[in-house]
Amino acid sequence: MYNLPNMLTISRILVIPLIFVSVFNFAPFNTFAWAMFAGALFIAASITDYLDGYLARAWNQTSAFGRLLDPIADKLLVATALVVILVKPDMYSWNYTVIAVFVILCREILVSGLREFLREVNVGLPVTKLAKWKTTFQMTALAMMLFKDLWIWWGFVGEVLLWVAAVLTFITGYQYYQRSLDYVKEEEERRRNPIKKMASAVKAVAEKMTGKSAKSQAAKKTKEARGKK
């Protein structure tokens, strides 16, 4: 359990309090150096998000503990950075940026709930390519906004990227919701039509038996043909 990939995941959680205290206005957390340090911690933690999964697969060290903790660490890290931005209005220029923040936060809660529900019924909810792009834009945007004090244009570009991430967040959140809704509709349809369910099961068994019968007949004919030769 305590291999390097899992330790990287744990480290991503341990740095969260250090990033969060950057919102306080008392020493030593109100200095320029501390703000830069908090931003650097966020970037390092974001890199471990990719690195722990890569190393776990490359070294064949995947584990149930890692699969459990990794998404939790990701969501805690993102939520912390978003809360820091909300608490410090000087980190964004447009008042409407708070809408993008709330969209991302609500989506993370929604997807977490959907994953938990589907896991109970042994249905997977795989990460899409669009969701990976969303994560890339999101992490880049948050890192640039945290470094706004270093160069103001980074904050501006970060806000633009955050809106891009919010749009992708809404799209991917709806896609996950639609997949879950399709599963719920299928289950409801099966419960309402038990006869149809039984017919489908009988049909599947019949097709399986027919396939076996056809194979046996073909094998018998082949054997007879070889015997004639």
The 8 nearest C-alpha neighbors of each residue, nearest first, counted from 0:
[[1, 2, 64, 5, 62, 65, 63, 6],
 [2, 0, 5, 6, 3, 4, 64, 9],
 [1, 3, 5, 0, 4, 6, 60, 7],
 [2, 4, 6, 5, 7, 1, 51, 54],
 [5, 3, 51, 7, 6, 55, 2, 54],
 [6, 4, 8, 7, 3, 2, 65, 1],
 [5, 7, 3, 9, 8, 4, 10, 2],
 [8, 6, 10, 4, 5, 9, 51, 47],
 [7, 9, 5, 11, 6, 10, 69, 4],
 [10, 8, 6, 12, 11, 7, 5, 13],
 [9, 11, 13, 7, 12, 8, 6, 14],
 [12, 10, 44, 8, 9, 13, 14, 72],
 [11, 13, 9, 10, 15, 72, 14, 8],
 [12, 14, 10, 15, 11, 9, 16, 17],
 [13, 15, 17, 12, 16, 11, 10, 18],
 [14, 16, 18, 17, 12, 13, 76, 19],
 [17, 15, 19, 18, 14, 20, 13, 12],
 [18, 16, 14, 15, 19, 20, 37, 21],
 [19, 17, 37, 15, 16, 21, 20, 14],
 [18, 20, 16, 21, 17, 15, 22, 79],
 [21, 19, 22, 17, 23, 18, 16, 28],
 [20, 22, 19, 28, 23, 18, 34, 37],
 [23, 21, 20, 83, 19, 24, 87, 86],
 [24, 22, 21, 20, 25, 28, 29, 19],
 [23, 25, 29, 28, 22, 26, 21, 27],
 [24, 26, 29, 23, 28, 27, 30, 22],
 [27, 25, 28, 29, 24, 30, 23, 33],
 [26, 28, 29, 25, 30, 33, 24, 23],
 [27, 29, 26, 21, 30, 33, 25, 23],
 [30, 28, 24, 26, 25, 27, 23, 31],
 [31, 29, 33, 32, 28, 27, 34, 26],
 [30, 32, 34, 33, 35, 29, 148, 149],
 [33, 31, 35, 30, 34, 36, 29, 37],
 [32, 34, 36, 30, 35, 31, 28, 37],
 [35, 33, 37, 31, 36, 32, 21, 38],
 [36, 34, 38, 32, 33, 37, 39, 31],
 [35, 37, 33, 39, 34, 38, 32, 40],
 [38, 36, 18, 40, 34, 35, 39, 33],
 [37, 39, 35, 41, 145, 40, 36, 146],
 [40, 38, 36, 42, 41, 37, 35, 43],
 [41, 39, 37, 43, 38, 42, 44, 36],
 [40, 42, 44, 38, 39, 43, 45, 37],
 [41, 43, 45, 39, 44, 40, 142, 46],
 [44, 42, 40, 46, 45, 41, 39, 47],
 [43, 45, 41, 11, 47, 46, 42, 40],
 [46, 44, 42, 48, 43, 47, 41, 138],
 [47, 45, 43, 48, 44, 49, 50, 42],
 [46, 48, 50, 44, 49, 45, 51, 7],
 [49, 47, 45, 46, 50, 51, 44, 73],
 [50, 48, 47, 46, 52, 51, 53, 45],
 [49, 51, 47, 53, 52, 48, 54, 46],
 [52, 50, 4, 54, 53, 47, 49, 7],
 [51, 53, 55, 50, 54, 49, 56, 4],
 [54, 52, 50, 56, 51, 55, 57, 49],
 [53, 55, 57, 51, 56, 52, 58, 50],
 [54, 56, 60, 61, 52, 58, 53, 59],
 [57, 55, 59, 53, 54, 58, 61, 52],
 [58, 56, 54, 59, 55, 53, 60, 52],
 [57, 59, 60, 55, 56, 54, 61, 53],
 [60, 58, 56, 57, 55, 61, 54, 62],
 [61, 59, 55, 58, 62, 56, 2, 4],
 [60, 62, 55, 59, 56, 65, 63, 66],
 [63, 61, 65, 64, 60, 66, 0, 55],
 [62, 64, 66, 65, 67, 61, 68, 0],
 [65, 63, 67, 62, 66, 68, 0, 5],
 [64, 66, 68, 62, 67, 63, 5, 69],
 [65, 67, 63, 64, 69, 68, 62, 70],
 [68, 66, 64, 65, 69, 63, 70, 71],
 [67, 69, 65, 71, 66, 70, 72, 64],
 [68, 70, 72, 71, 66, 65, 67, 8],
 [71, 69, 73, 72, 68, 74, 67, 66],
 [70, 72, 68, 74, 69, 73, 75, 67],
 [73, 71, 75, 69, 70, 74, 12, 76],
 [74, 72, 70, 76, 71, 75, 77, 69],
 [73, 75, 77, 71, 76, 72, 78, 70],
 [76, 74, 78, 72, 73, 77, 79, 71],
 [75, 77, 79, 73, 74, 78, 72, 15],
 [76, 78, 74, 80, 79, 75, 81, 73],
 [79, 77, 81, 75, 80, 76, 74, 82],
 [78, 80, 82, 76, 81, 77, 75, 83],
 [81, 79, 83, 77, 82, 78, 84, 76],
 [80, 82, 78, 84, 83, 79, 77, 100],
 [81, 83, 85, 79, 84, 80, 86, 78],
 [84, 82, 80, 86, 81, 85, 22, 87],
 [85, 83, 81, 87, 82, 86, 90, 80],
 [86, 84, 82, 83, 87, 88, 81, 97],
 [85, 87, 83, 84, 82, 88, 22, 81],
 [86, 88, 84, 89, 85, 90, 83, 22],
 [89, 87, 90, 91, 86, 85, 84, 92],
 [88, 90, 87, 91, 92, 84, 86, 147],
 [91, 89, 88, 87, 84, 144, 147, 92],
 [90, 92, 89, 93, 88, 154, 158, 96],
 [91, 93, 94, 90, 89, 155, 96, 88],
 [94, 92, 95, 96, 91, 158, 97, 155],
 [93, 95, 96, 97, 92, 91, 98, 88],
 [94, 96, 97, 93, 98, 99, 92, 100],
 [95, 97, 98, 99, 94, 93, 100, 91],
 [96, 98, 100, 95, 99, 101, 94, 85],
 [99, 97, 101, 96, 100, 95, 102, 94],
 [98, 100, 102, 96, 165, 97, 101, 162],
 [99, 101, 97, 103, 98, 102, 104, 81],
 [100, 102, 104, 98, 103, 99, 105, 97],
 [103, 101, 99, 105, 100, 104, 106, 98],
 [104, 102, 106, 100, 101, 105, 165, 168],
 [103, 105, 101, 107, 106, 102, 100, 108],
 [106, 104, 108, 102, 107, 103, 101, 109],
 [105, 107, 109, 103, 108, 104, 172, 110],
 [108, 106, 104, 110, 109, 105, 111, 103],
 [107, 109, 111, 105, 106, 110, 112, 104],
 [110, 108, 106, 112, 107, 111, 105, 113],
 [109, 111, 113, 107, 112, 108, 114, 106],
 [112, 110, 108, 114, 109, 113, 107, 115],
 [111, 113, 115, 109, 110, 114, 116, 108],
 [112, 114, 110, 116, 115, 111, 117, 109],
 [115, 113, 117, 111, 116, 112, 118, 110],
 [114, 116, 118, 112, 113, 117, 111, 119],
 [115, 117, 113, 114, 119, 118, 112, 120],
 [118, 116, 122, 114, 120, 119, 115, 113],
 [117, 119, 121, 115, 120, 116, 122, 114],
 [118, 120, 117, 116, 121, 115, 122, 114],
 [119, 121, 117, 118, 122, 116, 123, 115],
 [122, 120, 118, 119, 117, 123, 116, 124],
 [123, 121, 117, 120, 118, 124, 119, 114],
 [122, 124, 125, 121, 118, 117, 114, 120],
 [123, 125, 114, 126, 122, 175, 117, 178],
 [126, 124, 123, 127, 175, 114, 122, 128],
 [125, 127, 130, 124, 128, 131, 129, 175],
 [126, 128, 130, 129, 125, 131, 171, 132],
 [129, 127, 131, 130, 132, 126, 133, 171],
 [128, 130, 132, 127, 131, 133, 171, 167],
 [129, 131, 133, 127, 128, 132, 171, 126],
 [132, 130, 128, 134, 133, 129, 135, 127],
 [133, 131, 135, 129, 130, 134, 136, 128],
 [134, 132, 130, 164, 131, 136, 135, 167],
 [133, 135, 137, 131, 132, 136, 138, 130],
 [136, 134, 132, 138, 137, 133, 139, 131],
 [137, 135, 139, 133, 164, 134, 138, 160],
 [136, 138, 134, 140, 164, 135, 139, 161],
 [137, 139, 141, 135, 140, 136, 134, 142],
 [140, 138, 142, 136, 137, 141, 135, 143],
 [141, 139, 157, 137, 161, 160, 143, 138],
 [140, 142, 144, 138, 143, 139, 145, 137],
 [141, 143, 145, 139, 144, 140, 138, 38],
 [144, 142, 157, 146, 140, 153, 145, 141],
 [145, 143, 154, 147, 141, 157, 146, 142],
 [144, 146, 142, 38, 143, 147, 141, 90],
 [147, 145, 143, 144, 149, 148, 38, 35],
 [146, 148, 154, 151, 144, 149, 150, 153],
 [149, 147, 146, 150, 151, 31, 145, 34],
 [148, 150, 147, 146, 151, 35, 153, 31],
 [151, 149, 147, 148, 152, 153, 146, 154],
 [150, 152, 147, 154, 153, 148, 149, 155],
 [153, 151, 155, 154, 150, 156, 147, 157],
 [154, 152, 156, 143, 151, 155, 147, 150],
 [153, 155, 144, 147, 157, 152, 151, 156],
 [156, 154, 152, 158, 157, 153, 159, 151],
 [157, 155, 159, 153, 158, 154, 152, 160],
 [156, 158, 140, 154, 143, 160, 144, 155],
 [159, 157, 161, 155, 160, 156, 154, 162],
 [158, 160, 156, 162, 161, 157, 163, 155],
 [161, 159, 163, 157, 140, 162, 158, 136],
 [160, 162, 158, 164, 140, 163, 159, 137],
 [161, 163, 165, 159, 164, 160, 99, 166],
 [164, 162, 160, 166, 161, 165, 167, 159],
 [163, 165, 161, 167, 133, 137, 162, 136],
 [166, 164, 168, 162, 99, 163, 167, 103],
 [165, 167, 169, 163, 168, 164, 162, 170],
 [168, 166, 170, 164, 169, 165, 133, 171],
 [169, 167, 165, 166, 171, 170, 164, 172],
 [168, 170, 172, 166, 167, 171, 173, 165],
 [171, 169, 167, 173, 172, 168, 174, 166],
 [172, 170, 174, 168, 173, 169, 130, 167],
 [173, 171, 169, 175, 174, 170, 106, 168],
 [172, 174, 176, 170, 171, 175, 177, 169],
 [175, 173, 171, 177, 176, 172, 170, 178],
 [176, 174, 178, 172, 177, 173, 171, 179],
 [175, 177, 173, 179, 174, 178, 180, 172],
 [176, 178, 180, 174, 179, 175, 173, 181],
 [179, 177, 181, 175, 180, 176, 174, 182],
 [178, 180, 176, 182, 177, 181, 175, 183],
 [179, 181, 177, 183, 182, 178, 176, 184],
 [182, 180, 184, 178, 179, 183, 177, 185],
 [181, 183, 185, 179, 180, 184, 186, 178],
 [182, 184, 180, 186, 185, 181, 187, 179],
 [185, 183, 187, 181, 186, 182, 188, 180],
 [186, 184, 188, 182, 183, 187, 181, 189],
 [187, 185, 189, 183, 188, 184, 182, 190],
 [186, 188, 184, 190, 189, 185, 183, 191],
 [187, 189, 185, 191, 186, 190, 184, 192],
 [190, 188, 186, 192, 187, 191, 196, 193],
 [191, 189, 187, 188, 192, 193, 186, 196],
 [190, 192, 188, 189, 193, 187, 186, 194],
 [191, 193, 189, 195, 194, 190, 188, 196],
 [194, 192, 196, 195, 190, 189, 197, 191],
 [195, 193, 197, 196, 192, 198, 199, 191],
 [196, 194, 198, 192, 197, 193, 199, 189],
 [195, 197, 193, 199, 194, 198, 189, 200],
 [198, 196, 194, 200, 199, 195, 193, 201],
 [199, 197, 195, 201, 200, 196, 202, 194],
 [198, 200, 202, 196, 197, 201, 195, 203],
 [199, 201, 197, 203, 202, 198, 204, 196],
 [202, 200, 198, 204, 203, 199, 205, 197],
 [201, 203, 205, 199, 200, 204, 198, 206],
 [202, 204, 200, 206, 201, 205, 199, 207],
 [205, 203, 207, 201, 202, 206, 208, 200],
 [206, 204, 202, 208, 207, 203, 209, 201],
 [207, 205, 209, 203, 204, 208, 210, 202],
 [206, 208, 204, 210, 205, 209, 203, 211],
 [209, 207, 211, 205, 210, 206, 212, 204],
 [210, 208, 212, 206, 211, 207, 205, 213],
 [209, 211, 207, 213, 208, 212, 206, 214],
 [210, 212, 208, 214, 209, 213, 215, 207],
 [213, 211, 209, 215, 214, 210, 208, 216],
 [212, 214, 210, 216, 211, 215, 209, 217],
 [213, 215, 211, 217, 212, 216, 218, 210],
 [216, 214, 218, 212, 217, 213, 219, 211],
 [217, 215, 219, 213, 218, 214, 212, 220],
 [216, 218, 214, 220, 219, 215, 213, 221],
 [217, 219, 215, 221, 216, 220, 214, 222],
 [220, 218, 216, 222, 221, 217, 215, 223],
 [221, 219, 223, 217, 222, 218, 224, 216],
 [222, 220, 218, 224, 219, 223, 217, 225],
 [221, 223, 219, 225, 220, 224, 218, 226],
 [224, 222, 226, 220, 225, 221, 219, 227],
 [223, 225, 221, 227, 226, 222, 220, 228],
 [224, 226, 222, 228, 223, 227, 221, 220],
 [227, 225, 223, 228, 224, 222, 221, 220],
 [228, 226, 224, 225, 223, 222, 221, 220],
 [227, 225, 226, 224, 223, 222, 221, 220]]
